[in-house]
């Protein structure tokens, strides 16, 4: 969690109201803006879309309890970024090494679809996150919205960096942006994203980090 993130943020009225509704229905759920998780000095920052209702919104940790987290945390473990291959709850002892995970939007959106204005409002937190990245760091964007959010946070033209699975972009500040399809249930079940495709992205990331970026 970076210095600029506000755990009690209610800047987006629709999201704040929705979280209130979910909290009333599920009193034990976290149901607040979800902070980043992982190594504060990480050279790899993974950016997802937003918390899932019964996943990160429930547990308070990105991708934890979400179907998308099954493939993500298993892959992180395989490549030495995670201390265990699954993430069940925020108190399960999982630790990340040289890796941090965040979302383009920190609050649960209705139907998992944030509006453009909500993405833009939350973008300041992502910009702050990127400022903490070391030179020769890597940003992995999971999906188009995450990709665009990273570019916007760095004041870059979206048209100059087209999203594509496995695409690599030099984005300044000593950072490289790598794209991947989001590891969502829909993408993995339709095989738009296979475990082999996801593994290939992480194999390249691991090799680049081992070479010092």
KOLMARDREN-231592 format. One record per residue (C-alpha): z, x, y. Coordinates in Angstrom, 1 decimal. Each point is the difference from the previous one (the first is absolute). Example, Ala and Ser with C-alpha at 12.3 -4.5 7.8 and 13.67 -1.06 7.14 Angstrom:
<pts>
(pt (7.8,12.3,-4.5)),
(pt (-0.7,1.4,3.4)),
</pts>
This chain:
<pts>
(pt (0.0,0.0,0.0)),
(pt (-1.1,1.5,3.3)),
(pt (1.9,-0.1,3.3)),
(pt (-2.2,-2.6,1.5)),
(pt (0.3,-2.6,-2.7)),
(pt (2.2,-3.0,0.8)),
(pt (1.6,-1.6,-3.1)),
(pt (0.7,-3.2,1.9)),
(pt (-3.4,-0.3,1.6)),
(pt (-1.1,-3.6,0.8)),
(pt (-3.0,0.8,2.2)),
(pt (-2.4,-2.3,-2.0)),
(pt (1.3,-3.6,0.3)),
(pt (-2.0,-1.3,-3.0)),
(pt (1.3,2.8,-2.3)),
(pt (3.6,-0.3,1.3)),
(pt (0.0,-3.8,-0.6)),
(pt (-1.5,0.5,-3.5)),
(pt (2.6,2.6,-0.9)),
(pt (2.7,-2.5,1.1)),
(pt (-1.5,-2.6,-2.3)),
(pt (-0.2,2.4,-3.0)),
(pt (3.6,1.2,0.6)),
(pt (1.2,-3.6,0.0)),
(pt (-1.8,-0.7,-3.3)),
(pt (1.0,3.4,-1.6)),
(pt (3.3,1.1,1.6)),
(pt (0.2,3.1,-2.1)),
(pt (-3.4,1.3,1.1)),
(pt (-0.2,2.9,2.5)),
(pt (-2.3,-2.2,2.3)),
(pt (-0.1,2.4,2.9)),
(pt (-2.5,2.7,1.2)),
(pt (-0.3,2.4,-2.9)),
(pt (0.6,3.7,1.0)),
(pt (-2.0,2.9,-1.4)),
(pt (1.2,1.6,-3.2)),
(pt (-0.2,3.6,-1.1)),
(pt (0.2,3.6,1.2)),
(pt (0.4,0.2,3.8)),
(pt (-1.8,3.4,-0.1)),
(pt (-2.8,-1.1,-2.3)),
(pt (-3.5,1.3,0.3)),
(pt (-1.4,-3.2,-1.6)),
(pt (0.4,-3.4,1.7)),
(pt (-1.2,-3.1,-1.9)),
(pt (-0.8,-3.0,2.1)),
(pt (-0.1,-3.4,-1.6)),
(pt (-0.6,-3.5,1.5)),
(pt (3.2,-1.9,0.2)),
(pt (3.1,-0.9,-2.2)),
(pt (-0.5,-2.5,-2.8)),
(pt (2.2,-3.1,0.0)),
(pt (1.7,0.7,-3.3)),
(pt (-0.4,3.7,0.1)),
(pt (0.7,2.2,3.0)),
(pt (1.2,-3.0,2.1)),
(pt (2.5,-0.7,-2.8)),
(pt (1.1,3.6,-0.6)),
(pt (-0.3,1.6,3.4)),
(pt (-2.1,2.9,-1.3)),
(pt (-3.8,0.3,0.2)),
(pt (-1.9,-1.0,-3.2)),
(pt (3.3,-0.4,-1.9)),
(pt (-0.1,-3.1,-2.1)),
(pt (-3.7,-0.6,0.9)),
(pt (-2.7,0.0,-2.6)),
(pt (-1.8,2.5,2.1)),
(pt (3.0,2.4,-0.4)),
(pt (-0.5,0.2,-3.8)),
(pt (-3.2,2.2,0.3)),
(pt (1.1,1.7,3.2)),
(pt (3.4,1.3,-1.2)),
(pt (-1.3,0.9,-3.4)),
(pt (-2.7,2.1,1.6)),
(pt (2.4,1.6,2.4)),
(pt (2.2,1.0,-2.9)),
(pt (-2.9,1.4,-2.0)),
(pt (-1.0,2.3,2.9)),
(pt (3.5,1.2,0.8)),
(pt (0.7,-2.2,3.1)),
(pt (2.5,-2.3,-1.6)),
(pt (3.2,0.6,-2.0)),
(pt (-0.7,-2.9,-2.4)),
(pt (-3.0,-2.1,-0.9)),
(pt (1.1,-3.4,1.1)),
(pt (1.7,-1.6,3.0)),
(pt (2.1,-3.0,-0.8)),
(pt (2.5,-0.3,2.9)),
(pt (1.2,2.0,3.0)),
(pt (3.0,1.3,-1.9)),
(pt (-1.8,1.3,-3.1)),
(pt (0.4,3.7,0.9)),
(pt (-3.8,0.6,0.6)),
(pt (-0.7,2.9,2.3)),
(pt (-3.4,1.1,1.4)),
(pt (-0.9,3.6,0.5)),
(pt (-2.4,1.1,2.8)),
(pt (-1.1,-3.7,0.3)),
(pt (1.0,-2.9,2.2)),
(pt (-1.2,-3.6,-0.2)),
(pt (-0.3,-2.6,2.8)),
(pt (-2.1,-3.0,0.9)),
(pt (-2.3,-1.0,2.8)),
(pt (2.1,-3.1,0.5)),
(pt (3.7,0.3,-0.7)),
(pt (0.8,-3.7,-0.4)),
(pt (-1.1,-2.5,-2.6)),
(pt (-3.0,-2.1,1.3)),
(pt (-0.7,-3.5,-1.2)),
(pt (-2.5,0.2,-3.0)),
(pt (0.1,3.7,0.4)),
(pt (-2.5,-0.2,2.9)),
(pt (1.3,1.5,3.3)),
(pt (-2.0,-1.0,3.2)),
(pt (-1.8,2.6,2.0)),
(pt (2.6,-0.2,2.8)),
(pt (2.8,0.5,-2.6)),
(pt (-1.7,3.1,-1.3)),
(pt (-0.4,1.3,3.5)),
(pt (3.6,-0.7,1.0)),
(pt (1.3,1.9,-3.0)),
(pt (-2.4,2.9,0.6)),
(pt (2.4,1.8,2.3)),
(pt (2.3,0.6,-3.0)),
(pt (-2.8,1.5,-2.0)),
(pt (-1.0,2.2,3.0)),
(pt (3.6,1.3,0.1)),
(pt (-0.1,0.6,-3.7)),
(pt (-3.2,2.0,0.3)),
(pt (1.5,2.1,2.8)),
(pt (2.6,1.3,-2.5)),
(pt (-2.7,1.3,-2.4)),
(pt (-0.3,3.7,-0.4)),
(pt (-3.3,1.9,0.7)),
(pt (-2.2,0.0,-3.1)),
(pt (1.5,-3.3,-1.1)),
(pt (-1.8,-2.9,-1.7)),
(pt (0.0,-3.7,0.5)),
(pt (-1.1,-2.3,-2.8)),
(pt (-1.1,-3.4,1.2)),
(pt (0.2,-2.7,-2.6)),
(pt (-2.6,-2.5,1.1)),
(pt (-2.1,-0.7,3.1)),
(pt (2.8,-1.3,2.2)),
(pt (2.2,3.1,-0.7)),
(pt (-3.1,2.1,0.7)),
(pt (-0.7,-1.6,3.4)),
(pt (3.7,0.0,0.9)),
(pt (0.2,3.8,-0.4)),
(pt (-3.1,0.4,2.2)),
(pt (1.4,-2.3,2.6)),
(pt (3.3,1.8,0.0)),
(pt (-1.8,3.2,0.8)),
(pt (-2.3,-1.6,2.6)),
(pt (-3.1,0.7,-2.0)),
(pt (-3.2,-2.1,-0.1)),
(pt (-0.1,-2.2,-3.1)),
(pt (-3.8,0.3,-0.1)),
(pt (0.2,3.8,-0.4)),
(pt (2.0,-0.1,-3.2)),
(pt (-1.3,-2.5,-2.6)),
(pt (2.3,-1.1,-2.8)),
(pt (-1.1,0.8,-3.5)),
(pt (1.9,0.6,-3.2)),
(pt (0.5,3.8,-0.3)),
(pt (-1.4,0.7,3.4)),
(pt (1.6,2.8,2.0)),
(pt (0.3,0.2,3.8)),
(pt (1.1,2.7,2.4)),
(pt (2.1,-1.9,2.5)),
(pt (1.4,2.7,2.2)),
(pt (3.5,1.2,0.5)),
(pt (-0.5,2.1,-3.2)),
(pt (-0.2,-3.2,-2.1)),
(pt (-2.4,-1.2,-2.6)),
(pt (-0.4,-3.7,-0.8)),
(pt (-0.9,-1.0,-3.6)),
(pt (-0.9,-3.5,-0.9)),
(pt (0.7,-2.0,-3.2)),
(pt (-0.4,-3.6,-0.9)),
(pt (3.4,-1.6,0.1)),
(pt (1.8,0.0,-3.4)),
(pt (0.6,-3.8,0.2)),
(pt (0.1,-2.3,-3.0)),
(pt (-3.4,-1.4,1.0)),
(pt (-1.7,3.4,0.3)),
(pt (1.4,1.3,-3.2)),
(pt (-0.6,-3.2,-2.1)),
(pt (-3.6,-0.3,1.2)),
(pt (-0.4,3.8,-0.5)),
(pt (-1.2,0.6,3.5)),
(pt (2.7,2.7,-0.3)),
(pt (0.6,1.6,-3.4)),
(pt (2.8,2.3,-0.9)),
(pt (-2.6,2.7,-0.4)),
(pt (-1.3,-0.5,3.5)),
(pt (3.5,0.1,1.4)),
(pt (0.9,3.1,-2.0)),
(pt (-3.1,1.8,1.3)),
(pt (1.2,-0.5,3.6)),
(pt (3.4,1.3,-0.8)),
(pt (-1.4,3.0,-1.9)),
(pt (-1.9,1.0,3.1)),
(pt (3.1,-0.5,2.2)),
(pt (2.2,2.0,-2.4)),
(pt (-2.5,2.9,-0.1)),
(pt (-0.4,0.0,3.8)),
(pt (3.7,0.1,0.6)),
(pt (0.5,2.7,-2.6)),
(pt (-2.6,2.0,1.9)),
(pt (2.0,-0.4,3.2)),
(pt (-2.2,-2.7,1.4)),
</pts>
